[in-house]
Amino acid sequence: MVYAKRIKIGKYLRGVYNLSPITDKEPFFSKIGCPCCSDDLAGERYTFTAIVGKSHDGERIELNCCVDCYVWLFT
């Protein structure tokens, strides 16, 4: 279930925003469930990371999700 949600959000983000990672932001911590995969346990483990990217037209966008989704999207 988590994997299916991650595929769905990944396809959406890659298709609409053409995301590329930008590494000039520090990780942040949150207890909110991951909006990408809805993994509430990720918040309890404090593994949330800020994803900052650029859309195809150069606009900076930011997505907050767990580190597992970050790794899946950008590696």
Backbone as JSON Lines, residues from 0, in Angstrom:
{"i":0,"aa":"M","n":[0.83,-1.2,0.0],"ca":[0.0,0.0,0.0],"c":[0.87,1.26,0.0]}
{"i":1,"aa":"V","n":[1.84,1.29,0.88],"ca":[2.73,2.45,0.93],"c":[3.49,2.59,-0.38]}
{"i":2,"aa":"Y","n":[3.96,1.46,-0.91],"ca":[4.72,1.49,-2.16],"c":[3.86,2.0,-3.31]}
{"i":3,"aa":"A","n":[2.59,1.58,-3.36],"ca":[1.7,2.03,-4.43],"c":[1.47,3.53,-4.36]}
{"i":4,"aa":"K","n":[1.29,4.07,-3.16],"ca":[1.11,5.51,-3.01],"c":[2.37,6.25,-3.43]}
{"i":5,"aa":"R","n":[3.52,5.69,-3.11],"ca":[4.78,6.33,-3.46],"c":[4.97,6.36,-4.97]}
{"i":6,"aa":"I","n":[4.58,5.29,-5.65],"ca":[4.66,5.27,-7.12],"c":[3.74,6.34,-7.7]}
{"i":7,"aa":"K","n":[2.53,6.45,-7.16],"ca":[1.57,7.42,-7.67],"c":[2.09,8.85,-7.5]}
{"i":8,"aa":"I","n":[2.55,9.2,-6.32],"ca":[3.04,10.57,-6.08],"c":[4.32,10.8,-6.87]}
{"i":9,"aa":"G","n":[5.15,9.77,-7.01],"ca":[6.39,9.91,-7.76],"c":[6.14,10.2,-9.22]}
{"i":10,"aa":"K","n":[5.19,9.48,-9.82],"ca":[4.85,9.73,-11.22],"c":[4.26,11.12,-11.39]}
{"i":11,"aa":"Y","n":[3.43,11.53,-10.45],"ca":[2.83,12.87,-10.52],"c":[3.9,13.95,-10.44]}
{"i":12,"aa":"L","n":[4.78,13.83,-9.47],"ca":[5.81,14.85,-9.28],"c":[6.77,14.89,-10.45]}
{"i":13,"aa":"R","n":[7.2,13.73,-10.91],"ca":[8.15,13.7,-12.02],"c":[7.51,14.22,-13.3]}
{"i":14,"aa":"G","n":[6.22,13.89,-13.5],"ca":[5.55,14.3,-14.73],"c":[5.17,15.77,-14.75]}
{"i":15,"aa":"V","n":[4.65,16.27,-13.62],"ca":[4.15,17.64,-13.58],"c":[5.26,18.64,-13.3]}
{"i":16,"aa":"Y","n":[6.11,18.3,-12.34],"ca":[7.11,19.27,-11.89],"c":[8.51,19.01,-12.42]}
{"i":17,"aa":"N","n":[8.76,17.8,-12.95],"ca":[10.11,17.45,-13.41],"c":[11.14,17.77,-12.33]}
{"i":18,"aa":"L","n":[10.93,17.23,-11.15],"ca":[11.73,17.59,-9.98],"c":[13.19,17.19,-10.13]}
{"i":19,"aa":"S","n":[14.05,18.04,-9.64],"ca":[15.45,17.7,-9.47],"c":[15.85,18.14,-8.08]}
{"i":20,"aa":"P","n":[16.65,17.35,-7.37],"ca":[16.98,17.69,-5.98],"c":[17.92,18.88,-5.88]}
{"i":21,"aa":"I","n":[17.69,19.7,-4.88],"ca":[18.59,20.81,-4.56],"c":[19.03,20.58,-3.12]}
{"i":22,"aa":"T","n":[20.32,20.61,-2.87],"ca":[20.83,20.18,-1.58],"c":[21.21,21.34,-0.66]}
{"i":23,"aa":"D","n":[20.64,22.53,-0.9],"ca":[21.02,23.66,-0.06],"c":[20.09,23.85,1.13]}
{"i":24,"aa":"K","n":[19.25,22.85,1.43],"ca":[18.37,22.95,2.59],"c":[18.73,21.87,3.59]}
{"i":25,"aa":"E","n":[18.66,22.24,4.88],"ca":[18.91,21.27,5.94],"c":[17.65,20.43,6.16]}
{"i":26,"aa":"P","n":[17.83,19.18,6.6],"ca":[16.65,18.38,6.94],"c":[15.89,19.02,8.1]}
{"i":27,"aa":"F","n":[14.59,18.8,8.15],"ca":[13.81,19.27,9.28],"c":[13.06,18.08,9.86]}
{"i":28,"aa":"F","n":[12.53,18.27,11.06],"ca":[11.89,17.17,11.76],"c":[10.42,17.49,12.01]}
{"i":29,"aa":"S","n":[9.59,16.48,11.93],"ca":[8.15,16.68,12.08],"c":[7.52,15.42,12.63]}
{"i":30,"aa":"K","n":[6.39,15.57,13.27],"ca":[5.63,14.4,13.72],"c":[4.39,14.2,12.87]}
{"i":31,"aa":"I","n":[4.29,14.86,11.74],"ca":[3.14,14.74,10.85],"c":[3.38,13.57,9.9]}
{"i":32,"aa":"G","n":[2.32,12.85,9.59],"ca":[2.46,11.72,8.66],"c":[2.92,12.19,7.29]}
{"i":33,"aa":"C","n":[3.69,11.35,6.62],"ca":[4.23,11.71,5.31],"c":[3.1,11.87,4.3]}
{"i":34,"aa":"P","n":[3.02,13.02,3.59],"ca":[1.96,13.21,2.61],"c":[2.16,12.38,1.34]}
{"i":35,"aa":"C","n":[3.37,11.89,1.11],"ca":[3.64,11.08,-0.08],"c":[3.15,9.65,0.11]}
{"i":36,"aa":"C","n":[3.55,9.03,1.2],"ca":[3.23,7.61,1.39],"c":[2.31,7.38,2.57]}
{"i":37,"aa":"S","n":[1.92,8.43,3.3],"ca":[1.03,8.34,4.46],"c":[1.6,7.44,5.55]}
{"i":38,"aa":"D","n":[2.91,7.37,5.66],"ca":[3.55,6.56,6.69],"c":[3.63,7.38,7.97]}
{"i":39,"aa":"D","n":[2.71,7.14,8.9],"ca":[2.69,7.9,10.15],"c":[3.88,7.55,11.04]}
{"i":40,"aa":"L","n":[4.41,6.33,10.9],"ca":[5.55,5.93,11.72],"c":[6.8,6.71,11.36]}
{"i":41,"aa":"A","n":[6.89,7.17,10.12],"ca":[8.07,7.94,9.71],"c":[8.19,9.2,10.55]}
{"i":42,"aa":"G","n":[7.05,9.83,10.83],"ca":[7.08,11.04,11.65],"c":[7.54,10.74,13.06]}
{"i":43,"aa":"E","n":[7.12,9.61,13.59],"ca":[7.53,9.24,14.94],"c":[9.03,8.98,15.0]}
{"i":44,"aa":"R","n":[9.61,8.54,13.89],"ca":[11.06,8.29,13.86],"c":[11.84,9.55,13.53]}
{"i":45,"aa":"Y","n":[11.14,10.66,13.32],"ca":[11.79,11.93,12.99],"c":[12.69,11.8,11.77]}
{"i":46,"aa":"T","n":[12.19,11.18,10.71],"ca":[13.0,10.99,9.51],"c":[12.53,11.84,8.34]}
{"i":47,"aa":"F","n":[11.78,12.9,8.64],"ca":[11.27,13.73,7.54],"c":[12.37,14.64,6.99]}
{"i":48,"aa":"T","n":[12.31,14.87,5.71],"ca":[13.31,15.67,5.01],"c":[12.6,16.68,4.12]}
{"i":49,"aa":"A","n":[13.18,17.83,3.96],"ca":[12.63,18.82,3.03],"c":[13.16,18.52,1.64]}
{"i":50,"aa":"I","n":[12.27,18.39,0.68],"ca":[12.66,18.25,-0.72],"c":[12.41,19.58,-1.4]}
{"i":51,"aa":"V","n":[13.43,20.13,-1.98],"ca":[13.28,21.37,-2.73],"c":[13.68,21.06,-4.16]}
{"i":52,"aa":"G","n":[12.87,21.49,-5.08],"ca":[13.17,21.22,-6.48],"c":[12.8,22.39,-7.35]}
{"i":53,"aa":"K","n":[13.01,22.24,-8.64],"ca":[12.61,23.26,-9.6],"c":[11.67,22.63,-10.61]}
{"i":54,"aa":"S","n":[10.6,23.34,-10.92],"ca":[9.69,22.85,-11.94],"c":[10.29,23.1,-13.31]}
{"i":55,"aa":"H","n":[9.62,22.62,-14.34],"ca":[10.16,22.74,-15.7],"c":[10.29,24.19,-16.14]}
{"i":56,"aa":"D","n":[9.52,25.09,-15.52],"ca":[9.64,26.51,-15.88],"c":[10.54,27.28,-14.92]}
{"i":57,"aa":"G","n":[11.27,26.57,-14.06],"ca":[12.26,27.2,-13.19],"c":[11.73,27.66,-11.85]}
{"i":58,"aa":"E","n":[10.45,27.46,-11.58],"ca":[9.88,27.88,-10.31],"c":[10.34,26.93,-9.2]}
{"i":59,"aa":"R","n":[10.78,27.51,-8.09],"ca":[11.2,26.66,-6.96],"c":[9.97,26.13,-6.23]}
{"i":60,"aa":"I","n":[9.97,24.85,-5.96],"ca":[8.88,24.25,-5.2],"c":[9.46,23.41,-4.08]}
{"i":61,"aa":"E","n":[8.66,23.17,-3.07],"ca":[9.11,22.41,-1.92],"c":[8.06,21.39,-1.55]}
{"i":62,"aa":"L","n":[8.52,20.2,-1.24],"ca":[7.63,19.13,-0.81],"c":[8.19,18.53,0.47]}
{"i":63,"aa":"N","n":[7.37,18.4,1.46],"ca":[7.8,17.78,2.71],"c":[7.39,16.32,2.7]}
{"i":64,"aa":"C","n":[8.36,15.42,2.81],"ca":[8.03,14.0,2.87],"c":[9.11,13.27,3.64]}
{"i":65,"aa":"C","n":[8.88,11.99,3.88],"ca":[9.83,11.21,4.66],"c":[11.07,10.88,3.83]}
{"i":66,"aa":"V","n":[12.13,10.52,4.51],"ca":[13.4,10.27,3.84],"c":[13.31,9.08,2.9]}
{"i":67,"aa":"D","n":[12.43,8.12,3.18],"ca":[12.26,6.98,2.28],"c":[11.75,7.44,0.92]}
{"i":68,"aa":"C","n":[10.78,8.37,0.92],"ca":[10.26,8.88,-0.35],"c":[11.31,9.73,-1.06]}
{"i":69,"aa":"Y","n":[12.09,10.48,-0.29],"ca":[13.16,11.28,-0.88],"c":[14.14,10.38,-1.62]}
{"i":70,"aa":"V","n":[14.56,9.31,-0.97],"ca":[15.51,8.36,-1.58],"c":[14.89,7.73,-2.81]}
{"i":71,"aa":"W","n":[13.6,7.36,-2.73],"ca":[12.94,6.71,-3.86],"c":[12.82,7.66,-5.05]}
{"i":72,"aa":"L","n":[12.54,8.94,-4.79],"ca":[12.35,9.89,-5.88],"c":[13.66,10.3,-6.55]}
{"i":73,"aa":"F","n":[14.74,10.37,-5.79],"ca":[15.95,11.01,-6.3],"c":[17.17,10.11,-6.42]}
{"i":74,"aa":"T","n":[17.0,8.8,-6.24],"ca":[18.15,7.91,-6.4],"c":[17.83,6.82,-7.41]}
